[in-house]
Amino acid sequence: MTRIFPIATLGLLAAAHLFAASSFGAGLPAGASPAASLPAAAVEPAPRAELPFRPQIVYGSRVLNEDTTWRGEVLVDGVLVIAPQATLTVEPGAVVRFRRNGSQGAQLVVQGRLIVSGTREMPVLFGSALADPQPVDWQGILLLGSEKKNVLENCRIEGAETGLEALYSTVTLKGVKAGRSHTGFRFQDALVTMEGGGAADCDAGVRLAESEATLRGVVLSGNRQGINALHSSLYLSEANLSGNRSAGLAADGCRIKFQGGQVSGNGSGVTLLGCEGSILGAKLMKNREFGLSLSTSRVKVVGNQIFGNGNNGVIVTDGAAAAWDNAIYDNAGYDLYHSGLDEFRAPANWWGGGQPKIFDNNGRGRVLFSPVLGAKPQSMR
């Protein structure tokens, strides 16, 4: 299973935005090689005990050809496949644990249909059979070519290689959380609706490739990277991307609508390369590097608050985008940093009440920022 999407334009992105560690890359310090980051000697981890667990049913590696319902405690010892004609239903409060079978990892592969009916009072758990779950204890849940109405509600997935992967599949997620996994959610050539839930303590919260995704009210926090999107259509509404060590959102070649919500306390905020769409009414604030970076992206930036970032507020490399009715202020570097040669239009913004802090590539790339608003836009007061 592929863990990371290839990004052919990594070099362009890094050069255009002057970061040492790209949002799409491995996050190594500038000048470091992967070998240099490895420990001098591998230390074999101490074996972990299994959790106390009394499953009502145990599955070895096999194929389920008939409709099946799980309740109570279930153990999957190996790879369990749900055949194309079958539906697996998981009832509220069920606990499903996965255990490696020798050298074979444990995984749930769904080619039919998956319905997980957790409630807020009785959520469903998918997790490792080992105590203190760690990433890659098991492989995760894979929806494989399943274009049926897969629905997962109020469940948690933890300790997996990829919590939930949808490959050429359709899925609706409501209140689904992934944690302590290498990747929380991975969608490739998939149609996805995600309401609430999110991912924490993962290398990547959400990875998208060639997919259509609607994410409403998701929380992606404490990961290395919040969202990594490639050649996808992404609608984000009231999302909270916070405390991700590398990037809140990094997208390449996507159609994006980012509405409301906030991107805060990440290594960097939002990076768009070759994208089109809009960023509307969001807070991009207090990120270690920058709030928003745009390169060859036809994006309108309207009604946002971009402030308190550790370097620049907004970075642009060309004139494809435009920004108005924003409050862009109190960033440690420039509020707007234009490194290209085109004219960039940023009229009718509020810059904190003083002279705008704008870099225009020493006059080679003009920034048209007049008129300047005398106060924050009404919607922010």
N, C-alpha and C positions, 0 to 999 in steps of 0.2 A: 504494500500500500504506500503510495507516495505521501510523504509528509509535507513537502514544501513545494509550492508552485514555482516553476522557473520564471524568472523575470529577466527578459533579454535586455531591458533598458536600464538595468541597475547602474551602469556607469554614468549614463546621462543624468539620472536622478541625483546621484551623489555629487556630480560636478555642478549641476545647476543650483543645488540648494546648499552646498558647502557643508554637508554633515560629514562627520568622521565615520559614523556607522549608519548605513542605510536602513530605512524602515523595512525594506524587503529582504535585507541581508541577514547575516547571522548575528549581528550585533557585536562584532569584535571591535576593540579599540583601533584607531587609525594606525596603520603600519603593522598591525599584528597579523600573524598567520594562524590558521586553525591549530597547527602543531604547537605553536608557542603557547596556546591557551590551555593545553592539556596538562594534567598533573604529571609529576615526574614518574610516578608508579601507580598503577591501578590497585585499589584496595578492595578486596572482595567483601561485599556487605554481609553482615551477619544474617543468617536465615531468620525469617519472621514466622511466628506461629500463626496458625489459622484461627480465625475468629470462632468463638463458640456459636454453633449453628446447627439447627436440627431441621433439615429440609424435609418437607412432605414428599418431595419427588426429586430424583436425581436423573439427569440426562447425560449420557456419554455423547461422543461424536456421532451424529445421526441426522436423518432428514425427517421432519414432521410433515406428513402428507395430508393430514386432516385438521379441521378446525380444533383449536386447543385453547383452554382457559387456565390461567395461572392464578392461584391465590395462596396466601400464606408465604412459606419459605420454599425457594426453589434453588437448586444447585445445577449449574451447567459445567460439566467436566469435559471440556474440549470445544469443538465447533458444532453448533446446533443450527441447522438450516430449516427455514420455513418455506415449504415448496410454493410454487406460483399459485396453486389453487387453494391454498390454506390461509386461514386467518388466525393469528395469535392475539388473544385478548388477555390483558393483565389487569387484575382487579385492584381496587383501592387497598393500600397498606401492604401490598406484596413486597417481599424482599427477595431479589434475584441476585445470586452471587456466582462468580465465574472463577474456575480453577484450571490452571494449565494441566494438560494431560501429557505428561512426559515432555518431549521437545515441542509439542504442538500447543500454540497459544489458544486461549479460550475466546470464543466470539459468538455473537448472535447474528446470523445472516438471514435477512428477510427478503425473499423474492415474491412472497405473497403480500399479505397485509398485516400491519401491526397497529393495534389499538391499546393504548395504555391509559387507563381510566383512574388515575390518581386524583385525590381531592386535597384541598389545603389542610384538612384535618388528618387525612390518611394518605400521604404521598407515597409514591412507589420509589424504591431504591434499586438501582442496578450498580453493583460494585464488585470489588475483589473479595475473594475468600480469605485473604490474608489480613492480619491486623495492620493498622497504620497504613492505609492504602497509598500506593505510590504510582506515578505515571508508568504505563506499560505493564502493569500487573496482568491485564488482559487486553484483548484487541479492541473491544468496543462493539457497538451496534452498527451494522451495515445494512442500509436499504439498497438493494441491488436490482436495478431495473424494475422497481416497484412503482408503477404509476397509479396505483389505487389510492383511496383516501386514507393514507396513514395519518393517525392522530395520536400525539403523545401529550398528556396533560398532567401537570403537577407531579413531576418526577425528578430525581437526581441521579446523575451518572458520574461515577468517580473512579479514579485509579486506572484509566484506560489509555491505550495508545491514541485513539480518537473516540471521544465519547459517543458521538453520533455522526455517521457519514451517510450522506444521501448521494448515490451515484446513478444518474439517469432515473431519478425518482421524484415523487411528489410527496410533501410532508407538511403537516401543520403542527406547530409546537406551541403549547400554552403553559407557561409557568415551568418550563424545563430548564434545569440548571446542570452545568457540567463543572467539575472541579478536580483538581489534582490529576489532570490528564495532560498528555503531550499537546494534543489539540482538542479543544472543547467540541467544536462543530466543524465539519468539513462538507461543503456542498459543491459537487461538480456536475454540470449539465442537469441541474435540479431546479424544481419549482418549490419555493420555500416561503411559508408564512410563520413568523415567530412573534409571539406576544408575551411580554414579560420574560422572566427567567434570565439566563445569561451564562457567563463563565467566569471563573476565578481560579487563580493558581495554576494556570496552564501556560505552555509556551506561546500558543496562539489561541485566542478566544474563539474567533470565527475565521475560517478560510473559505473564500468563494472563487470558483472558476467557471466561466461560461454558464452562469446561473441567473435566475431571476429570484430576488429575495426581498421580502417586506419584513422589516424588523421594527416592532413597536414596543417602546418601553423596556428595552433590554438593558441589562447592567453588565458591562464587561470591565472588570476591575482586578488589579493585582496580577495581571498576566505579563508576559514579556511584550506581547503585541495584542491589541484589542481586535481589530478587523484587518484582514489582508484580502483585497478583492482584485480579481484579474478578469477583464473582459466580461463583466457581468452588469446586470441592471439591479441597482440597490436603492431601496427606499428606506430611510431611517427616520423614525418619528419619536421624539422625546427619549432618545437613547442617552445613557450615561456611560461614557467611556472615561474611566478615571484610574490613575495610579498604575498604568501599564508602563513598564520600564523602558520600552523602545518607542512605540508609537500607539496613538489612539486609533487612527484609521489611516491606512495606506492603500491607495487604489490606482490601478493602471488600466487605461483603456475602458473605463466604465461609464455608464449612464447613472448619475447619482442625483437623488433628492434628499437632502439632509435638512430636516425641519424640527426646530426646537431642540431641547435637550442640552447637554453640555459635554465638553471634552476638556478635562482638567487634570493637572498633576501628572501628566504622562511625560515620557522622554521627549516626544514631539506630539503636536496636536493632529492636524489633518493634512495629509500629503496627497495631492491629486496630480497624476501625470497622464496627459492625453485623454482627459475625461471631459464630459459635458453634463450640464445640469444646473443645480442651484444649491446654495447653502443659505437657509432662511431662519432667522430668529433663534440662533444658537449662541451658547456661551463657549468661547474658545479661550481658556484662561489658565494662567499659572502652570503652563507646561514648561519643562526644563529648557527646551530650545525655542520653538516657535509655536504660534497658534495655527497658522494656515500657510501652506506652500502650494503654489499653483504653477504648473509648467505645461505649456501647450494644451491648456484646458479652457474650453468655452463654458465658463461657469459664471452665473450671476451671484454675487455675494451681497445679501440685502438683510438689514435689520438685525445684525449680529452684534454681540459684545465681545471684543477681542482685546484682552488686557492682562497685565501682570505676567506676561511670558518672560522667560529668563533670557531670551535674546530678542529676536524680532517678532513683531506681531503678525504681519503678513509678508510673505516672500512671493514675488512674481518674477518670471523670466521673459515675458512677452506681453502683448496687448490683447490676447484672446479673451480674457475675462474682464469683468468690470465690477466695481464695488460702490454701493451708495446706501445712505440711511443706516450706516453702522456707527457704533461707538468704538474707536480704536485708540487706545491710550495706555499710558503707564507701563509700556513694555520696556525692558531693560536696554535693548538695542534701539533699532528703528521701529517706529510703528508700521511703516511700509518700506520694504526693501526691494527695489527694482533693479535687477542685475542685467536686464536685456537692453535692446536697442529700439524697441517699439514704444509708441505712446501707450501709457496705461491710464485708464480713466477711473478716477475715484472721486467724483463730485458729491457734494451734499453729505459728507460724513462729519461726525463730531470727533475731534482729536484731543479731547481732554481740556479744552478751554484755552490752550496756549498755541504757539506755533507748531504746526505738524512736524513730527520727526520723520523725514522722508529722505531716502537715499535713491538717487536717480542715475546711478552709474556715471557719476561725475558729468552729468549733463548729456550723456549719450542716449539715455532712455528717459524721455519726459514723463512726469506724473502730473496729470491734469486733475487737481484736487479742488478747484474753485467751482462753486461757492463752498465755504466752510460753514457748517451748522454752529450756531452759537450756544446750543445746549443739546443734551442727549435727545434722540428722537422720542416722540411722545410715548411710543409703545414700551419704552424702557424705564419710564419714570414711575 
